[in-house]
Amino acid sequence: MNVLPWQQSQWTRVLDAHHNGRLPHALLLTGPDGAGLGEFAALLAGALLCRQSSPSRPHCGSCRDCVLVQAGNHPDILRVRPEEPGKQIRVEEIRDLLEFMHLTSQSGRHKIAIISPAEAMNKSASNTLLKTLEEPPAGSLLILCCHAPGQLPVTVRSRCQRLDFPGDSGHATCRWLERKLGVDPDLAAALLRRAGGAPFRAMALAECDALAKQNELLGDLCQLRQGHRDPVAMARRWAGFGFPAVLVWLLEILRSITVRKVTVSGSADLYNENGHLQQIADELDLMQLVTAYDVAARNYQGATGPHNLNKLGLLEEFIVYWQSTASTGRR
Ligand SMILES: [Zn+2]
């Protein structure tokens, strides 16, 4: 396990605090999905439990604790996550966490709990967590990984030391992605840009050939404005891009068009490689764009929320709406 290139400064900060005896009882790691918050938390937990850890070498890799950490079953680390992605973290899981934190450390060092994503905690789970944040047992460390800190109660946020991981598209991160994917520097940079500087998200985009599909989506939005496309056939093709990805991309593209509409040319070049984005931004007015975004956002909620509406139908609805906007928006 190595420190990821875009997490170096945060790593140095936390390790310095640890070696100076100033590590807090609760850390709130914030950053976009795909920034590697979970990887950072795991690396930190490993460094705190390694028997031969030093500032220059956080993990020895061979002590009993390192071996257990690498195998993913160290008894002093507890991971709390929703049963399924997108579901809530319930109060029962946080009660188990409290119990775990009060047990004696097997390694005689720390008890570490990693909650990810922390914003998945429901209200009673957060309230229960507050108890341990207010009176943390000695040697305990809570690591909250969070992509939407605004969704956490202020009472929880204010009791954690926050460590931000903003998106990063720097040279070292691009090089890391190039090596991971075996792609050329231009493609790595394009993927990273589309992923908002979140490298693991960039990897996921590469795996599903997202760049080409997103460009196709944007090209279709442009073509729909000519009015000659069949909404049903197009919805079927879009559905083939996969759910909920296609709806997320649609929202991102519409947001980018809106940003392009209200900012100076060149300040938002995401998705605009072939000029389609600029073309739509020029042809529609701001109200039409905002309304289209609202329709897409409602369809996203319909497809991913508890009602689980017919996804193909939602795509058709958006396409028909976009066509009608196009026919009234031409100027
Ligand atoms: Zn070790």
Boltz pocket constraint, residues with backbone or C-beta under 6 A from the ligand:
constraints:
  - pocket:
      binder: B
      contacts: [[A, 49], [A, 50], [A, 51], [A, 52], [A, 53], [A, 58], [A, 59], [A, 60], [A, 61], [A, 62], [A, 63], [A, 64], [A, 65], [A, 66]]
      max_distance: 6.0
